[in-house]
Amino acid sequence: MTKLSKRVITFGCRLNNLESELIDNQLKQHSIDKNIFIFNTCAVTSEAERKARQSIRKIKKENPNAKIVVTGCSAQIDPNKWLQMKEVSNVIGNHEKTKKQFWKNFSFYQDNQLITSDIMSIKKDKTDFTGLIKQNSRYFLQIQNGCDHRCTFCIIPYGRGNSRSVSVDKILDNVNEALQNNFKEIVLTGVDLTSWGKEFLVKGYSLGFIVKKILSEFKTLTRLRVSSIDPAEIDYELMEVLEHDHRLMPHLHLSIQHGDDLILKRMKRRHLYRDVINLVNEARRRRPEITFGADIISGFPTETLQAHKNTLKLIKEANINFVHVFPFSSRDGTPASKMKMLRSELITRRAKEVRDLGHKNKIKYFKSMVNNKQKVLIEEGNKGYTECFSKVHVNGNILPGSLVDVKIISTNSNYLEGILL
C-alpha cells in the first residue's frame, strides 16, 4: 500500500499509482470535499484485497464522518462486494476514475451508488495524463492499458479490459512535457506493455518501434526505461535499440511466472523455459551489463516438486538478479481457481525457497558492483538507482532528479552504498 496523499490510498501496480496522482489532482482542481478518502484497489491477490478492506475500516474508525470511495481493479471486477461494506459510500469503475469530466460532476452523485461501466467494451484509451509532474525523479508514462491474453491465473483483464494503446502523438507530447519539467528518466508503463500498437494495425508498430521513436525524437532525454514485459513478445527492434542506444536502460523485468513447461502451458503462457534462456542470452550478448528481474508464481495448482525445481533451475541458469515472488492466490472466475490447489503451507515453503534464491542472486550481483563507478539518478535524500536498477545510498544530501557519478564502496542485503566522485 502506498499513500499519494492523505486522501488517495493506493494498492498494487505502478499504473495504479499514476492514476491515483490523476485522481488527487482532480480532487484539488474541483475542490471536492476534503473529508473524502479514495481507495484505489488491486485484484492481483486476495491478500491485496484483504489489506484494502483492513485499511478502509481503519480510516473510517479514525474519521467516522469521512466519505469512503472505492475504485481500482478489485472494485471493477466485483463492485457489489465493496459497496456492501458499511464503511463504503460509493464504488467507481476503472474507466470512470481517470476521466476528468467524471470528477467535475462527482458532487452530483448520491451515496450508495455503483458508478461503473462495462470495461470490456472500452476500445480506446483517452486518459489524459498531462500535468502529472510530481513523480519524484522518474516520469512514469502510461502508453498502454488492458490485456488481450487470458492467463489462467489472472483476473486483471476483467478489471482493466482489453488492450488499448496510447497514440504515438500523445506519447511524444507527454515525453516533451516530462523534458520541459527537467525529468532525466522516463519509464514506459502499461498492463501488457509489449502489446502496444497492435490494434492500430500499422506495419512495424511494436514496443521497440515506440522506444526507438522516443529516443530519436528527443536527443536530450538521458534515460528511458521499460517496465514489466512479456518474454514472448520482445521484438527485434527493441533488442536493436538495447544494443545501439545506451539511453535505453540495461534492465528488463520479465513476466516469466514459472520455469516448468507443463505449468507454463497450464498457465496459458506463450513462452517456454528455453525461450527465457534464449532471450536473456541474446540480451546479454547485445548488452553485457544488463540485469534482469522476474515475476514468479510459486505453488500453482498441480505444481510437482520437479516443476518447482525447474523454476529454481531457470532462475539460476538465467541468472535473474531481482526476483518478485507471488505465492499462488486463487482468483474466483479464473480457470486456475477450478484446478486442484496445493496445501497452503507447501505454497508458502516453495515461495520462500524461490525468494531465498532470488535474494542470493541479488547479493551476488551487488558484491560484483563494489569498486565500480555508476551513474545514479537520485530520487530522494541520498537514495537513487543505477542504470541497471540497483538501489544505492549515496553519502550526503543531493537534490532529487540529480544524475551523479558514484563509486560503489560496499553493499548490504537491500542496497548498495556509494560515495560521490
C-alpha positions as CSV (number, residue, x, y, z in Angstrom):
1,M,0.0,0.0,0.0
2,T,1.2,3.5,-0.8
3,K,-0.2,6.9,0.0
4,L,-0.1,9.5,-2.7
5,S,-1.7,12.0,-0.3
6,K,-3.8,11.8,2.8
7,R,-6.9,11.3,0.7
8,V,-5.8,8.9,-2.0
9,I,-4.7,5.4,-0.8
10,T,-3.2,3.1,-3.4
11,F,-2.7,-0.6,-3.6
12,G,-0.9,-2.5,-6.4
13,C,0.9,-1.6,-9.5
14,R,2.8,1.4,-10.8
15,L,-0.1,2.2,-13.1
16,N,-2.5,2.4,-10.2
17,N,-0.1,4.9,-8.5
18,L,0.0,7.0,-11.7
19,E,-3.8,7.0,-11.9
20,S,-4.0,7.9,-8.2
21,E,-2.0,11.0,-8.9
22,L,-4.5,12.0,-11.6
23,I,-7.4,11.4,-9.1
24,D,-5.6,13.5,-6.4
25,N,-5.2,16.3,-9.0
26,Q,-8.9,16.2,-9.8
27,L,-9.9,16.3,-6.1
28,K,-7.9,19.5,-5.7
29,Q,-8.9,21.1,-9.0
30,H,-12.6,20.7,-8.4
31,S,-12.4,21.4,-4.7
32,I,-14.0,18.1,-3.8
33,D,-14.8,17.7,-0.1
34,K,-11.7,17.3,1.9
35,N,-13.4,14.8,4.1
36,I,-13.2,12.1,1.4
37,F,-10.9,9.1,1.0
38,I,-10.4,7.3,-2.3
39,F,-9.1,3.7,-2.1
40,N,-7.5,2.6,-5.4
41,T,-7.6,-1.2,-5.1
42,C,-5.7,-4.1,-6.6
43,A,-7.0,-7.6,-7.6
44,V,-3.8,-9.5,-8.2
45,T,-4.0,-11.4,-4.9
46,S,-6.6,-12.0,-2.2
47,E,-4.0,-10.5,0.3
48,A,-4.1,-7.2,-1.6
49,E,-7.9,-7.1,-1.2
50,R,-7.7,-8.0,2.5
51,K,-5.3,-5.2,3.2
52,A,-7.6,-2.7,1.4
53,R,-10.6,-3.8,3.4
54,Q,-8.5,-3.5,6.6
55,S,-7.3,0.0,5.7
56,I,-10.8,1.1,4.8
57,R,-12.1,0.0,8.3
58,K,-9.2,1.7,10.0
59,I,-9.6,5.0,8.1
60,K,-13.4,5.0,8.8
61,K,-12.8,4.3,12.5
62,E,-10.4,7.2,12.7
63,N,-12.6,9.5,10.6
64,P,-16.2,8.5,11.3
65,N,-17.7,11.3,9.2
66,A,-15.5,10.7,6.2
67,K,-16.8,9.5,2.9
68,I,-15.1,6.4,1.6
69,V,-15.0,5.8,-2.2
70,V,-13.5,2.6,-3.6
71,T,-12.1,2.2,-7.1
72,G,-9.4,0.2,-8.9
73,C,-9.3,-3.3,-10.4
74,S,-11.0,-5.1,-7.5
75,A,-13.8,-2.6,-7.5
76,Q,-14.3,-3.0,-11.2
77,I,-14.4,-6.8,-11.1
78,D,-16.7,-7.1,-8.1
79,P,-18.2,-3.7,-7.2
80,N,-21.0,-5.1,-5.1
81,K,-18.6,-6.7,-2.7
82,W,-17.2,-3.3,-1.8
83,L,-20.5,-1.4,-1.7
84,Q,-21.7,-4.0,0.8
85,M,-19.1,-2.7,3.3
86,K,-20.9,-0.4,5.7
87,E,-17.9,1.9,5.6
88,V,-18.1,2.5,1.8
89,S,-20.2,5.3,0.3
90,N,-19.5,4.7,-3.5
91,V,-17.8,2.4,-5.9
92,I,-16.2,3.8,-9.0
93,G,-15.1,1.8,-12.1
94,N,-11.6,1.8,-13.5
95,H,-12.8,3.6,-16.6
96,E,-14.5,6.4,-14.7
97,K,-11.7,7.0,-12.2
98,T,-9.4,8.5,-14.9
99,K,-12.0,10.8,-16.5
100,K,-11.7,14.4,-15.6
101,Q,-15.3,15.1,-16.6
102,F,-16.4,12.4,-14.1
103,W,-14.7,14.2,-11.2
104,K,-16.1,17.5,-12.4
105,N,-19.6,16.1,-11.9
106,F,-18.7,14.0,-8.8
107,S,-20.7,16.1,-6.4
108,F,-23.9,15.2,-8.2
109,Y,-23.7,11.5,-7.3
110,Q,-25.6,10.2,-4.4
111,D,-24.2,7.8,-1.7
112,N,-24.6,4.1,-2.1
113,Q,-24.2,4.2,-5.9
114,L,-22.2,1.9,-8.2
115,I,-20.7,4.1,-10.8
116,T,-19.2,1.6,-13.2
117,S,-19.3,0.8,-16.9
118,D,-18.5,-2.3,-19.0
119,I,-14.7,-2.2,-19.1
120,M,-14.6,-4.9,-21.8
121,S,-16.5,-2.5,-24.2
122,I,-13.8,0.2,-23.9
123,K,-11.9,0.3,-27.3
124,K,-9.7,3.3,-27.0
125,D,-7.5,4.8,-24.2
126,K,-8.3,8.5,-23.9
127,T,-6.9,9.1,-20.5
128,D,-5.1,12.4,-20.2
129,F,-2.0,12.2,-18.0
130,T,-0.7,15.7,-18.8
131,G,0.2,17.7,-15.8
132,L,1.3,14.8,-13.6
133,I,4.8,16.2,-12.8
134,K,5.1,15.3,-9.1
135,Q,6.7,11.9,-9.8
136,N,9.9,12.5,-7.9
137,S,12.8,11.9,-10.2
138,R,11.4,9.5,-12.7
139,Y,8.5,10.2,-15.0
140,F,6.1,7.3,-15.4
141,L,4.4,7.4,-18.7
142,Q,1.4,5.1,-19.4
143,I,1.4,4.0,-23.1
144,Q,-0.9,1.0,-22.9
145,N,-3.8,-0.3,-20.8
146,G,-5.7,-3.6,-20.6
147,C,-4.7,-7.1,-21.8
148,D,-5.9,-9.4,-24.6
149,H,-4.4,-12.5,-23.2
150,R,-6.2,-14.8,-20.7
151,C,-3.6,-16.5,-18.5
152,T,-5.5,-19.0,-16.4
153,F,-4.4,-17.5,-13.0
154,C,-5.0,-13.8,-13.9
155,I,-8.2,-11.8,-13.2
156,I,-6.7,-8.4,-14.3
157,P,-8.1,-8.3,-17.9
158,Y,-11.6,-8.2,-16.2
159,G,-10.5,-5.2,-14.2
160,R,-8.6,-3.4,-17.0
161,G,-10.4,-4.5,-20.1
162,N,-8.8,-5.4,-23.5
163,S,-5.6,-4.0,-24.7
164,R,-5.7,-0.3,-25.7
165,S,-2.7,1.7,-26.8
166,V,-1.9,5.4,-26.5
167,S,-1.3,7.1,-29.8
168,V,2.2,8.0,-30.9
169,D,1.5,11.7,-30.9
170,K,0.1,11.6,-27.4
171,I,3.1,9.7,-26.2
172,L,5.5,12.2,-27.7
173,D,3.6,15.1,-26.2
174,N,3.9,13.5,-22.8
175,V,7.6,12.9,-23.3
176,N,8.1,16.5,-24.3
177,E,6.2,17.6,-21.1
178,A,8.5,15.5,-19.0
179,L,11.6,17.0,-20.5
180,Q,10.2,20.5,-20.1
181,N,9.9,19.7,-16.4
182,N,13.5,18.5,-16.3
183,F,12.9,14.8,-15.8
184,K,16.0,12.8,-16.7
185,E,14.4,9.4,-16.8
186,I,11.1,8.3,-18.3
187,V,9.6,4.9,-17.5
188,L,7.2,3.4,-20.1
189,T,4.4,1.5,-18.3
190,G,1.3,-0.4,-19.0
191,V,-0.6,-3.6,-18.2
192,D,0.7,-5.6,-21.2
193,L,3.4,-3.3,-22.4
194,T,4.7,-5.4,-25.3
195,S,1.2,-5.4,-26.9
196,W,1.5,-1.6,-27.5
197,G,0.3,-0.6,-31.0
198,K,-1.2,-3.9,-32.2
199,E,-4.8,-2.5,-32.6
200,F,-3.6,0.3,-34.7
201,L,-2.8,-2.2,-37.5
202,V,0.2,-0.2,-38.7
203,K,3.0,-2.3,-40.1
204,G,6.1,-2.1,-37.8
205,Y,4.3,-0.8,-34.7
206,S,5.7,-2.5,-31.7
207,L,7.2,-1.6,-28.3
208,G,10.6,-1.4,-30.0
209,F,9.2,1.0,-32.5
210,I,7.9,3.5,-30.0
211,V,11.1,3.2,-27.8
212,K,13.2,3.9,-30.9
213,K,10.8,6.8,-31.9
214,I,11.1,8.5,-28.5
215,L,14.9,8.2,-28.4
216,S,15.2,9.5,-32.0
217,E,12.8,12.4,-31.4
218,F,14.3,13.6,-28.1
219,K,18.1,13.6,-28.2
220,T,18.2,15.4,-24.8
221,L,16.4,12.5,-23.0
222,T,19.0,11.0,-20.7
223,R,17.4,7.7,-19.7
224,L,14.5,5.7,-21.0
225,R,13.3,2.6,-19.1
226,V,10.6,0.0,-19.8
227,S,8.6,-1.6,-17.0
228,S,7.5,-5.3,-16.9
229,I,7.4,-7.0,-20.2
230,D,6.2,-10.4,-21.6
231,P,9.2,-12.5,-22.7
232,A,7.0,-14.0,-25.5
233,E,6.7,-10.7,-27.3
234,I,10.0,-8.9,-27.2
235,D,10.6,-7.7,-30.7
236,Y,13.8,-7.4,-32.8
237,E,13.7,-3.6,-32.9
238,L,13.7,-3.4,-29.1
239,M,16.8,-5.6,-29.0
240,E,18.4,-3.4,-31.6
241,V,17.8,-0.3,-29.5
242,L,19.0,-2.1,-26.4
243,E,22.3,-2.8,-28.2
244,H,22.9,0.5,-30.0
245,D,21.3,3.3,-27.9
246,H,22.6,3.2,-24.3
247,R,20.0,5.7,-23.2
248,L,17.6,2.7,-23.0
249,M,18.4,1.4,-19.6
250,P,20.0,-2.1,-19.3
251,H,17.4,-3.7,-17.1
252,L,14.5,-5.8,-18.2
253,H,11.8,-7.1,-15.8
254,L,10.3,-10.2,-17.3
255,S,6.8,-11.7,-16.6
256,I,8.2,-15.2,-16.5
257,Q,5.8,-16.7,-13.9
258,H,7.3,-20.2,-13.9
259,G,10.1,-22.4,-15.0
260,D,8.3,-25.7,-15.9
261,D,7.0,-26.1,-19.4
262,L,3.9,-28.0,-18.4
263,I,2.9,-25.5,-15.7
264,L,3.5,-22.7,-18.2
265,K,1.1,-24.4,-20.6
266,R,-1.5,-24.8,-17.8
267,M,-1.0,-21.1,-17.0
268,K,-1.7,-20.4,-20.7
269,R,1.6,-18.5,-21.0
270,R,3.1,-18.2,-24.5
271,H,6.7,-19.0,-23.7
272,L,8.7,-22.0,-22.5
273,Y,11.8,-22.5,-20.4
274,R,14.1,-22.4,-23.4
275,D,12.6,-19.1,-24.7
276,V,13.6,-17.3,-21.5
277,I,17.2,-18.7,-21.7
278,N,17.5,-17.7,-25.3
279,L,16.1,-14.2,-24.6
280,V,18.5,-13.4,-21.7
281,N,21.5,-14.8,-23.5
282,E,20.7,-12.7,-26.6
283,A,20.2,-9.6,-24.5
284,R,23.5,-10.2,-22.6
285,R,25.3,-10.7,-26.0
286,R,24.0,-7.3,-27.1
287,R,24.3,-5.5,-23.7
288,P,26.7,-7.4,-21.4
289,E,26.0,-5.3,-18.3
290,I,22.2,-5.9,-18.4
291,T,20.3,-7.2,-15.4
292,F,17.0,-9.0,-15.2
293,G,14.1,-9.0,-12.8
294,A,11.3,-11.5,-12.9
295,D,7.8,-12.2,-11.6
296,I,7.4,-15.8,-10.4
297,I,4.3,-17.6,-9.1
298,S,5.1,-20.4,-6.6
299,G,2.6,-23.2,-5.8
300,F,0.5,-23.0,-8.9
301,P,-2.2,-25.8,-8.9
302,T,-0.7,-29.2,-9.9
303,E,2.8,-28.0,-9.4
304,T,5.0,-31.0,-8.6
305,L,8.3,-31.0,-6.7
306,Q,10.1,-31.4,-10.0
307,A,8.2,-28.5,-11.5
308,H,9.2,-26.3,-8.6
309,K,12.8,-27.4,-9.0
310,N,12.6,-26.3,-12.7
311,T,11.7,-22.8,-11.6
312,L,14.7,-22.7,-9.3
313,K,16.9,-24.1,-12.1
314,L,15.6,-21.4,-14.5
315,I,16.4,-18.6,-12.0
316,K,19.9,-20.0,-11.6
317,E,20.6,-20.6,-15.3
318,A,19.2,-17.3,-16.5
319,N,20.9,-15.6,-13.5
320,I,17.8,-13.5,-12.6
321,N,19.1,-10.7,-10.4
322,F,15.8,-9.5,-8.9
323,V,13.0,-11.9,-8.2
324,H,9.5,-10.9,-7.3
325,V,7.7,-13.9,-5.9
326,F,3.9,-14.4,-5.6
327,P,2.6,-17.3,-3.6
328,F,-0.3,-18.6,-5.8
329,S,-3.5,-16.8,-4.9
330,S,-6.7,-18.3,-6.3
331,R,-8.9,-15.7,-8.0
332,D,-12.6,-16.5,-8.5
333,G,-13.6,-16.5,-12.1
334,T,-10.3,-17.8,-13.4
335,P,-9.7,-21.3,-14.8
336,A,-6.9,-21.9,-12.3
337,S,-9.4,-21.5,-9.4
338,K,-11.0,-24.7,-10.6
339,M,-7.7,-26.7,-10.6
340,K,-6.5,-28.8,-7.7
341,M,-4.8,-26.5,-5.2
342,L,-1.7,-27.3,-3.3
343,R,-1.6,-27.1,0.5
344,S,-1.1,-23.5,1.7
345,E,2.0,-24.5,3.8
346,L,3.6,-26.1,0.8
347,I,2.9,-23.0,-1.3
348,T,4.5,-20.8,1.4
349,R,7.5,-23.0,1.7
350,R,8.2,-23.1,-2.0
351,A,7.7,-19.4,-2.3
352,K,10.3,-18.9,0.4
353,E,12.8,-21.2,-1.5
354,V,12.3,-19.1,-4.7
355,R,12.6,-15.8,-2.7
356,D,15.8,-17.0,-1.0
357,L,17.4,-18.0,-4.3
358,G,16.5,-14.6,-5.8
359,H,17.9,-12.9,-2.8
360,K,21.2,-14.9,-3.1
361,N,21.4,-13.8,-6.8
362,K,20.9,-10.2,-5.9
363,I,23.6,-10.2,-3.2
364,K,26.0,-11.9,-5.6
365,Y,25.3,-9.2,-8.2
366,F,25.6,-6.4,-5.6
367,K,29.0,-7.7,-4.5
368,S,30.2,-7.7,-8.1
369,M,29.4,-3.9,-8.2
370,V,31.7,-2.9,-5.3
371,N,34.5,-0.6,-6.5
372,N,32.7,0.1,-9.8
373,K,31.7,3.6,-11.0
374,Q,28.0,4.1,-11.6
375,K,25.7,6.8,-12.7
376,V,22.9,7.2,-10.1
377,L,19.6,9.1,-10.5
378,I,18.7,10.5,-7.1
379,E,15.1,10.0,-6.1
380,E,15.0,11.5,-2.6
381,G,17.6,12.5,0.0
382,N,20.6,10.3,-0.7
383,K,18.8,7.4,-2.4
384,G,18.7,6.6,-6.1
385,Y,19.1,3.9,-8.8
386,T,21.8,2.9,-11.2
387,E,21.2,2.3,-14.8
388,C,20.8,-1.4,-14.0
389,F,18.1,-0.6,-11.5
390,S,20.1,-1.2,-8.3
391,K,19.2,0.9,-5.3
392,V,22.1,3.0,-4.0
393,H,22.5,5.1,-0.8
394,V,25.0,7.9,-1.5
395,N,26.9,10.0,1.0
396,G,25.4,13.5,1.6
397,N,22.1,15.0,0.6
398,I,21.5,15.6,-3.1
399,L,18.6,17.2,-4.9
400,P,16.1,14.7,-6.3
401,G,16.4,14.4,-10.0
402,S,20.2,14.8,-10.0
403,L,22.2,12.4,-12.1
404,V,25.5,11.8,-10.3
405,D,28.7,9.8,-10.6
406,V,29.2,7.4,-7.7
407,K,31.8,4.9,-6.7
408,I,30.2,1.8,-5.0
409,I,32.1,1.1,-1.8
410,S,30.0,-1.6,-0.1
411,T,26.8,-3.4,0.0
412,N,24.2,-5.0,2.3
413,S,21.2,-7.2,1.7
414,N,19.0,-4.4,0.4
415,Y,21.1,-1.8,-1.4
416,L,24.5,-0.6,-2.5
417,E,26.4,2.1,-0.7
418,G,28.4,4.7,-2.7
419,I,30.4,7.9,-2.5
420,L,30.2,10.9,-4.8
421,L,33.0,11.2,-7.3
